[in-house]
């Protein structure tokens, strides 16, 4: 490479590195970060706990999440993951104050671990441009007779 070409190549690399660094520092306005606090510092909705309810020895059940909202009519979506794979979801709206949201899992897979099916719920609250995401760990759910 000639000297002039090398300078041009180095300059391009510097500009790209600078732009990449700036892009990594930028956060979209109103997008929540893990833990549920949006960038404005206002926590508009969040989960406060989660539980798995079953009457079928873990073959099916309901994920119940409790939460609190400081805004009117926020939208929620709950995605349930089993053994690292997406399993079911539900969605709806909640009003200001405490709330309970539920997602039913009609059947559970055969566990790939002797401890049972590892399950967690991801709850996403949105209100206008704000978005908060919470993950609630439900742990290992033993299951006798789950489908394969």
ChimeraX attribute file (.defattr): number of C-alpha atoms within 10 A of each C-alpha:
attribute: neighborCount
match mode: 1-to-1
recipient: residues
	/A:1	7
	/A:2	6
	/A:3	8
	/A:4	8
	/A:5	10
	/A:6	11
	/A:7	12
	/A:8	11
	/A:9	12
	/A:10	11
	/A:11	12
	/A:12	12
	/A:13	12
	/A:14	12
	/A:15	11
	/A:16	12
	/A:17	12
	/A:18	12
	/A:19	12
	/A:20	11
	/A:21	11
	/A:22	10
	/A:23	10
	/A:24	9
	/A:25	9
	/A:26	8
	/A:27	11
	/A:28	9
	/A:29	12
	/A:30	19
	/A:31	18
	/A:32	25
	/A:33	14
	/A:34	11
	/A:35	13
	/A:36	23
	/A:37	21
	/A:38	21
	/A:39	17
	/A:40	11
	/A:41	10
	/A:42	13
	/A:43	19
	/A:44	21
	/A:45	32
	/A:46	22
	/A:47	25
	/A:48	14
	/A:49	14
	/A:50	20
	/A:51	17
	/A:52	20
	/A:53	14
	/A:54	14
	/A:55	9
	/A:56	13
	/A:57	14
	/A:58	22
	/A:59	20
	/A:60	18
	/A:61	18
	/A:62	16
	/A:63	21
	/A:64	17
	/A:65	20
	/A:66	15
	/A:67	16
	/A:68	18
	/A:69	19
	/A:70	15
	/A:71	14
	/A:72	14
	/A:73	14
	/A:74	20
	/A:75	17
	/A:76	20
	/A:77	19
	/A:78	24
	/A:79	18
	/A:80	24
	/A:81	19
	/A:82	20
	/A:83	17
	/A:84	11
	/A:85	11
	/A:86	14
	/A:87	17
	/A:88	16
	/A:89	17
	/A:90	14
	/A:91	16
	/A:92	13
	/A:93	14
	/A:94	21
	/A:95	15
	/A:96	14
	/A:97	12
	/A:98	15
	/A:99	15
	/A:100	14
	/A:101	20
	/A:102	19
	/A:103	20
	/A:104	17
	/A:105	18
	/A:106	11
	/A:107	15
	/A:108	19
	/A:109	18
	/A:110	17
	/A:111	21
	/A:112	11
	/A:113	11
	/A:114	9
	/A:115	12
	/A:116	19
	/A:117	24
	/A:118	19
	/A:119	21
	/A:120	24
	/A:121	25
	/A:122	18
	/A:123	23
	/A:124	21
	/A:125	26
	/A:126	20
	/A:127	17
	/A:128	8
	/A:129	11
	/A:130	20
	/A:131	24
	/A:132	25
	/A:133	23
	/A:134	21
	/A:135	19
	/A:136	17
	/A:137	15
	/A:138	19
	/A:139	15
	/A:140	17
	/A:141	18
	/A:142	18
	/A:143	20
	/A:144	13
	/A:145	14
	/A:146	18
	/A:147	11
	/A:148	8
